[in-house]
């Protein structure tokens, strides 16, 4: 991290401050990983952002964390003219998470300045999703000949990703106890937020077959209570899930798709079926309704295309 003045006392103070801030960074990272259950990738990104913020603060006239305010937070973002709007938005989010954590620990003199820091507007886009009939056909074809334990697992993964609209990390984190009641799955999402998501019959049946005839083939001392297991018996990881979805989609004669596409397809198809936006927000685990509203643009665009192709005066 950046240091202080050239004098001996200044250099010593700067070194002590840098060491203190390194410890704070480590504690903040632990908070994100354990307390908020962020992914390792997100933890690394947030830590890097906050390290940059502290380096910037160290060069200011008042290089003390306790006195940080929204003016200096904005100045830090403004000092990065080459960063994209998406990167700046993430860094603003990192700063808000850090100042909220620091405020809770009594490290700031006044109120938390984070809520006053606005993120740059980022134009969100969604991947193209297959039509409902196409996706149903693909899953039905994937279900054919699923006596093999690995095939039972792969089908259950795809049905659950689409049926419940789960994030990859959420699916990988599922335990046996999370399938507690018929037709429901309990999920821990971003920010350690818990939700209950309904499951349709195809997803229920595929998970039941995996538990009855597939999972035991993989269980060993590494398995624990994980719902889905990798080939070596440990909890399945996100990379393996992405590979599963790619391979199953191609084997069924579809284009290569990702778990991300299955989640977005679920949201799009449910909205097209008449669900209200607030319900979809709950199912997806979005903290803000604004995040869910992007799907209204997708469904409106699809309606427009249908209208233009079907209406005689379109």
FENCORJO-V483945 format. One record per residue. N is the residue number from 1. RES is the residue in three letters. SS is DSSP state (helix for helix, strand for strand, loop for the rest). PSI is psi in radians with two decimals (* if undefined). OMEGA is omega in radians with two decimals (none if undefined). Layout:
BEGIN
n & res & ss & psi & omega
N & RES & SS & PSI & OMEGA
N & RES & SS & PSI & OMEGA
END
This chain:
BEGIN
n & res & ss & psi & omega
1 & UNK & loop & 2.83 & -3.10
2 & UNK & loop & 2.62 & -3.06
3 & UNK & loop & -2.63 & -3.09
4 & UNK & loop & -2.38 & -3.06
5 & UNK & loop & 3.06 & -3.13
6 & UNK & loop & -0.26 & -3.12
7 & UNK & loop & 2.79 & -3.13
8 & UNK & helix & -0.80 & -3.13
9 & UNK & helix & -0.73 & 3.13
10 & UNK & helix & -0.73 & -3.14
11 & UNK & helix & -0.71 & 3.12
12 & UNK & helix & -0.76 & 3.12
13 & UNK & helix & -0.71 & 3.14
14 & UNK & helix & -0.72 & 3.14
15 & UNK & helix & -0.74 & 3.13
16 & UNK & helix & -0.71 & 3.14
17 & UNK & helix & -0.73 & 3.14
18 & UNK & helix & -0.73 & 3.13
19 & UNK & helix & -0.70 & 3.12
20 & UNK & helix & -0.71 & -3.13
21 & UNK & helix & -0.55 & 3.06
22 & UNK & helix & -0.69 & 3.10
23 & UNK & helix & -0.70 & 3.10
24 & UNK & helix & -0.71 & 3.11
25 & UNK & helix & -0.75 & 3.13
26 & UNK & helix & -0.73 & 3.13
27 & UNK & helix & -0.69 & 3.11
28 & UNK & helix & -0.73 & 3.11
29 & UNK & helix & -0.72 & 3.09
30 & UNK & helix & -0.68 & 3.11
31 & UNK & helix & -0.76 & -3.14
32 & UNK & helix & -0.75 & -3.08
33 & UNK & helix & -0.78 & -3.05
34 & UNK & helix & -0.82 & -3.08
35 & UNK & helix & -0.75 & -3.08
36 & UNK & loop & -0.08 & 3.06
37 & UNK & loop & 0.72 & 3.05
38 & UNK & loop & 2.70 & 3.11
39 & UNK & loop & 2.73 & 3.10
40 & UNK & helix & -0.65 & 3.13
41 & UNK & helix & -0.78 & -3.14
42 & UNK & helix & -0.70 & 3.12
43 & UNK & helix & -0.78 & 3.13
44 & UNK & helix & -0.74 & -3.12
45 & UNK & helix & -0.79 & -3.13
46 & UNK & helix & -0.70 & 3.14
47 & UNK & helix & -0.76 & 3.12
48 & UNK & helix & -0.73 & 3.13
49 & UNK & helix & -0.79 & -3.10
50 & UNK & helix & -0.62 & 3.05
51 & UNK & helix & -0.70 & 3.08
52 & UNK & helix & -0.73 & 3.11
53 & UNK & helix & -0.77 & -3.13
54 & UNK & helix & -0.62 & 3.05
55 & UNK & helix & -0.73 & 3.11
56 & UNK & helix & -0.73 & 3.14
57 & UNK & helix & -0.62 & -3.11
58 & UNK & helix & -0.39 & -3.12
59 & UNK & loop & -0.02 & -3.09
60 & UNK & loop & 2.88 & 3.13
61 & UNK & loop & -0.50 & 3.10
62 & UNK & loop & 1.45 & -3.05
63 & UNK & loop & 0.92 & 3.12
64 & UNK & loop & 2.32 & -3.13
65 & UNK & helix & -0.63 & -3.05
66 & UNK & helix & -0.48 & -3.05
67 & UNK & helix & 0.17 & -3.10
68 & UNK & loop & 2.45 & -3.14
69 & UNK & loop & 3.09 & -3.07
70 & UNK & helix & -0.49 & 3.12
71 & UNK & helix & -0.79 & -3.14
72 & UNK & helix & -0.52 & 3.04
73 & UNK & helix & -0.76 & 3.11
74 & UNK & helix & -0.67 & 3.12
75 & UNK & helix & -0.64 & 3.10
76 & UNK & helix & -0.81 & 3.10
77 & UNK & helix & -0.68 & -3.12
78 & UNK & helix & -0.34 & -3.12
79 & UNK & loop & 0.06 & -3.10
80 & UNK & loop & 1.15 & -3.03
81 & UNK & loop & -0.38 & -3.09
82 & UNK & loop & -0.13 & -3.11
83 & UNK & loop & 2.53 & 3.10
84 & UNK & loop & 2.89 & 3.12
85 & UNK & helix & -0.63 & 3.12
86 & UNK & helix & -0.71 & 3.12
87 & UNK & helix & -0.75 & 3.12
88 & UNK & helix & -0.67 & 3.11
89 & UNK & helix & -0.74 & 3.12
90 & UNK & helix & -0.72 & -3.14
91 & UNK & helix & -0.63 & 3.06
92 & UNK & helix & -0.70 & 3.09
93 & UNK & helix & -0.72 & 3.10
94 & UNK & helix & -0.77 & -3.13
95 & UNK & helix & -0.74 & 3.14
96 & UNK & helix & -0.72 & 3.11
97 & UNK & helix & -0.69 & -3.10
98 & UNK & helix & -0.80 & -3.12
99 & UNK & helix & -0.59 & 3.07
100 & UNK & helix & -0.76 & 3.11
101 & UNK & helix & -0.77 & -3.14
102 & UNK & helix & -0.66 & 3.13
103 & UNK & helix & -0.73 & 3.12
104 & UNK & helix & -0.53 & -3.13
105 & UNK & loop & 0.05 & 3.11
106 & UNK & loop & 0.45 & -3.08
107 & UNK & loop & -0.13 & -3.13
108 & UNK & loop & 2.54 & -3.11
109 & UNK & loop & -0.72 & -3.08
110 & UNK & loop & -2.60 & 3.13
111 & UNK & loop & 2.83 & 3.09
112 & UNK & loop & 2.11 & -3.13
113 & UNK & loop & -0.17 & -3.05
114 & UNK & helix & -0.81 & -3.11
115 & UNK & helix & -0.36 & 3.13
116 & UNK & helix & -0.18 & -3.11
117 & UNK & loop & 1.97 & -3.14
118 & UNK & loop & 2.57 & 3.09
119 & UNK & loop & 2.55 & 3.02
120 & UNK & loop & 2.51 & 3.11
121 & UNK & loop & 2.26 & 3.13
122 & UNK & loop & 2.22 & 3.10
123 & UNK & loop & 2.02 & -3.10
124 & UNK & loop & 2.51 & 3.09
125 & UNK & loop & 2.66 & 3.14
126 & UNK & loop & 2.60 & 3.07
127 & UNK & loop & 2.67 & 3.06
128 & UNK & loop & 2.35 & -3.12
129 & UNK & loop & 2.56 & 3.10
130 & UNK & loop & 2.71 & 3.09
131 & UNK & loop & 2.74 & -3.09
132 & UNK & helix & -0.77 & -3.12
133 & UNK & helix & -0.71 & 3.12
134 & UNK & helix & -0.78 & -3.10
135 & UNK & helix & -0.68 & 3.11
136 & UNK & helix & -0.72 & 3.10
137 & UNK & helix & -0.76 & 3.13
138 & UNK & helix & -0.78 & -3.13
139 & UNK & helix & -0.64 & 3.10
140 & UNK & helix & -0.70 & 3.11
141 & UNK & helix & -0.65 & 3.11
142 & UNK & helix & -0.46 & -3.12
143 & UNK & helix & -0.27 & -3.12
144 & UNK & loop & 2.30 & 3.08
145 & UNK & loop & 0.82 & -3.10
146 & UNK & loop & 0.71 & 3.10
147 & UNK & loop & -0.46 & 3.13
148 & UNK & loop & 2.33 & -3.12
149 & UNK & helix & -0.67 & 3.14
150 & UNK & helix & -0.69 & 3.11
151 & UNK & helix & -0.64 & 3.08
152 & UNK & helix & -0.74 & 3.12
153 & UNK & helix & -0.82 & -3.06
154 & UNK & helix & -0.68 & 3.11
155 & UNK & helix & -0.74 & 3.13
156 & UNK & helix & -0.66 & 3.10
157 & UNK & helix & -0.85 & -3.11
158 & UNK & helix & -0.74 & 3.14
159 & UNK & helix & -0.65 & -3.12
160 & UNK & helix & -0.68 & 3.10
161 & UNK & helix & -0.77 & -3.13
162 & UNK & helix & -0.75 & -3.07
163 & UNK & helix & -0.64 & -3.09
164 & UNK & helix & -0.08 & 3.14
165 & UNK & loop & 0.69 & -3.05
166 & UNK & loop & 2.62 & 2.90
167 & UNK & loop & 2.73 & 3.14
168 & UNK & helix & -0.79 & -3.11
169 & UNK & helix & -0.61 & 3.13
170 & UNK & helix & -0.73 & 3.12
171 & UNK & helix & -0.77 & -3.12
172 & UNK & helix & -0.51 & -3.11
173 & UNK & loop & -0.06 & -3.11
174 & UNK & loop & 2.42 & 3.02
175 & UNK & strand & 2.91 & 3.14
176 & UNK & helix & -0.68 & -3.08
177 & UNK & helix & -0.25 & -3.14
178 & UNK & helix & -0.31 & 3.01
179 & UNK & loop & 1.33 & -2.97
180 & UNK & loop & -0.75 & -3.07
181 & UNK & loop & 2.60 & 3.13
182 & UNK & loop & 2.23 & 3.06
183 & UNK & loop & 0.15 & -3.13
184 & UNK & strand & 2.54 & 3.03
185 & UNK & strand & 2.35 & 3.13
186 & UNK & strand & 2.23 & -2.98
187 & UNK & strand & 2.45 & 2.97
188 & UNK & strand & 2.01 & -3.04
189 & UNK & loop & -2.73 & -3.13
190 & UNK & helix & 2.55 & 3.14
191 & UNK & helix & 0.35 & 3.12
192 & UNK & helix & 0.38 & 3.13
193 & UNK & loop & 2.31 & -3.12
194 & UNK & strand & 2.54 & 3.08
195 & UNK & strand & 2.82 & 3.08
196 & UNK & strand & 2.24 & -3.07
197 & UNK & strand & 2.32 & 3.10
198 & UNK & strand & 2.68 & 3.10
199 & UNK & loop & 2.41 & 3.04
200 & UNK & loop & 3.00 & -3.09
201 & UNK & helix & -0.76 & 3.13
202 & UNK & helix & -0.72 & 3.13
203 & UNK & helix & -0.75 & 3.12
204 & UNK & helix & -0.80 & -3.08
205 & UNK & helix & -0.71 & -3.11
206 & UNK & helix & -0.67 & 3.09
207 & UNK & helix & -0.70 & 3.12
208 & UNK & helix & -0.74 & 3.12
209 & UNK & helix & -0.67 & 3.10
210 & UNK & helix & -0.74 & -3.12
211 & UNK & helix & -0.61 & -3.09
212 & UNK & helix & -0.66 & -2.97
213 & UNK & helix & -0.06 & -3.07
214 & UNK & helix & -0.78 & -2.97
215 & UNK & helix & -0.69 & -3.10
216 & UNK & helix & -0.43 & 3.14
217 & UNK & helix & -0.31 & -3.08
218 & UNK & loop & -0.23 & -3.00
219 & UNK & loop & 2.35 & 2.97
220 & UNK & loop & -2.88 & -3.07
221 & UNK & loop & -0.26 & -3.14
222 & UNK & loop & -0.17 & -2.92
223 & UNK & loop & -0.72 & -3.07
224 & UNK & loop & -2.44 & -3.12
225 & UNK & loop & 0.24 & -3.08
226 & UNK & strand & 2.40 & 3.11
227 & UNK & loop & -0.83 & -3.12
228 & UNK & loop & 2.35 & -3.06
229 & UNK & strand & 2.62 & 3.03
230 & UNK & loop & 3.14 & -3.09
231 & UNK & loop & -0.49 & -3.11
232 & UNK & loop & 0.16 & 3.02
233 & UNK & loop & -0.26 & 3.14
234 & UNK & loop & 2.93 & 3.08
235 & UNK & strand & 2.36 & -3.11
236 & UNK & loop & 2.59 & -3.11
237 & UNK & loop & 2.84 & -3.07
238 & UNK & helix & -0.65 & -3.14
239 & UNK & helix & -0.74 & 3.13
240 & UNK & helix & -0.66 & 3.13
241 & UNK & helix & -0.75 & 3.11
242 & UNK & helix & -0.70 & 3.12
243 & UNK & helix & -0.70 & 3.12
244 & UNK & helix & -0.87 & -3.09
245 & UNK & helix & -0.73 & 3.10
246 & UNK & helix & -0.83 & -3.07
247 & UNK & helix & -0.72 & -3.13
248 & UNK & helix & -0.71 & -3.13
249 & UNK & helix & -0.73 & 3.14
250 & UNK & helix & -0.72 & -3.14
251 & UNK & helix & -0.50 & 3.14
252 & UNK & loop & 0.07 & 3.10
253 & UNK & loop & 0.20 & 3.12
254 & UNK & loop & 3.00 & 3.03
255 & UNK & loop & 2.79 & 3.11
256 & UNK & loop & 2.19 & 3.08
257 & UNK & loop & 2.98 & -3.06
258 & UNK & loop & 2.89 & 3.03
259 & UNK & helix & -0.61 & 3.10
260 & UNK & helix & -0.73 & 3.13
261 & UNK & helix & -0.70 & 3.14
262 & UNK & helix & -0.69 & 3.11
263 & UNK & helix & -0.80 & -3.13
264 & UNK & helix & -0.58 & 3.10
265 & UNK & helix & -0.74 & 3.11
266 & UNK & helix & -0.85 & -3.11
267 & UNK & helix & -0.77 & -3.13
268 & UNK & helix & -0.80 & -3.08
269 & UNK & helix & -0.63 & 3.13
270 & UNK & helix & -0.71 & 3.09
271 & UNK & helix & -0.72 & 3.11
272 & UNK & helix & -0.46 & 3.13
273 & UNK & loop & -0.07 & 3.06
274 & UNK & loop & 0.05 & 3.13
275 & UNK & loop & 2.61 & 3.09
276 & UNK & loop & 2.77 & -3.02
277 & UNK & helix & -0.65 & -3.13
278 & UNK & helix & -0.67 & 3.12
279 & UNK & helix & -0.76 & 3.12
280 & UNK & helix & -0.66 & 3.07
281 & UNK & helix & -0.78 & 3.14
282 & UNK & helix & -0.74 & -3.11
283 & UNK & helix & -0.66 & -3.12
284 & UNK & helix & -0.31 & -3.12
285 & UNK & loop & 0.51 & 3.09
286 & UNK & loop & 2.35 & 3.11
287 & UNK & loop & -0.55 & -3.08
288 & UNK & loop & 2.45 & 3.08
289 & UNK & helix & -0.49 & 3.12
290 & UNK & helix & -0.59 & 3.11
291 & UNK & helix & -0.67 & -3.11
292 & UNK & helix & -0.48 & -3.04
293 & UNK & loop & -0.32 & 3.12
294 & UNK & helix & -0.47 & -3.12
295 & UNK & helix & -0.39 & 3.10
296 & UNK & helix & -0.55 & 3.10
297 & UNK & helix & -0.64 & 3.14
298 & UNK & helix & -0.83 & -3.10
299 & UNK & helix & -0.64 & 3.11
300 & UNK & helix & -0.67 & 3.12
301 & UNK & helix & -0.70 & 3.11
302 & UNK & helix & -0.69 & 3.09
303 & UNK & helix & -0.71 & 3.14
304 & UNK & helix & -0.73 & -3.14
305 & UNK & helix & -0.70 & 3.12
306 & UNK & helix & -0.74 & 3.12
307 & UNK & helix & -0.81 & -3.09
308 & UNK & helix & -0.55 & -3.12
309 & UNK & helix & -0.38 & -3.00
310 & UNK & helix & -0.50 & -3.06
311 & UNK & loop & 2.30 & -3.08
312 & UNK & loop & -0.36 & -3.13
313 & UNK & loop & 0.44 & 3.14
314 & UNK & loop & * & none
END
